[in-house]
Amino acid sequence: MKKLLLTALLTSSLVSCATGPNAQTGTVVGGLGGAAVGGIIGHQSGRGLEGALIGGGAGALAGNAIGNAQDQRNYQNSRRYYDPRTGRYYYR
């Protein structure tokens, strides 16, 4: 139980560093998923807590990177508009 609480605290503290809705969601999901996988792998070698912490950190970083890329793509698409007269896209 303490391991889970510590992992959740670490993951939630990383979210405050993320920007954009997809980056924040990616950080949380990646951190929790990484902690779960790291905990399972670490438990097999007798080091469940270390595995969960390393997996949580790596998962949070990967989730943040993926979410940030999605946020950047959404931002670029929001600056684009379509002109039906010319059939072209323009950027603001």
Secondary structure, 3 states (H helix, E strand, C coil): CHHHHHHHHHHHHHHCCCCCHHHHHHHHHHHHHHHHHHHHHHHHCCCHHHHHHHHHHHHHHHHHHHHHHHHHHHHHHHCEEEECCCCEEEEC
